[in-house]
Amino acid sequence: MEFKEIQTLMQNFEDSDIRELEINQDSFQLYLSKNKQTHKHEDLITTEKTEQIPSVKKKANEQPTQNITAPLVGTVYLQPTPDADPYVKSGDHVKKGDVVCVIEAMKMMTEIKSPFNGIITSICVSNEELVEVEQPLFSVQEDKDND
């Protein structure tokens, strides 16, 4: 692909409503995103956070984990205010109904609550990240005697 073609493509992308574009053609690869933080970068963050808590990771291997997923498209907030502590951290125990984050969509804030009891084993998103429907937000090791 020629440089002028790439410039035209970038300008057309900027003028469009498309949020992400990925082109793989032979040895050429191009990835464009209007999101503040892309999902590709998110995978690196998730890996780092998981590796920081080896004791929780070992326990997670003993029992299967469940995901808390996004019920709607929007911006996820992991803490109530910018200077406050996060709702939950890796290693925290949550009960069914505990608020784990908030998703803002169309200026409406929706509390995301844990659907079960367990321990947060990993946080799969970053604060203020744009999330999609059914995108995993948290991995949770479910309690054996889950009510």
Secondary structure, DSSP 4 states (H G I P E B T S, - for coil): --HHHHHHHHHHHHHSS-SEEEEEETTEEEEEE-SSS-HHHHHHHHHHHHHT-HHHHHHHHHS-EEEEE-SSSEEEESSSSTTSPPS--TT-EE-TT-EEEEEEETTEEEEEE-SS-EEEEEE-S-TT-EE-TT-EEEEEEE-TT--
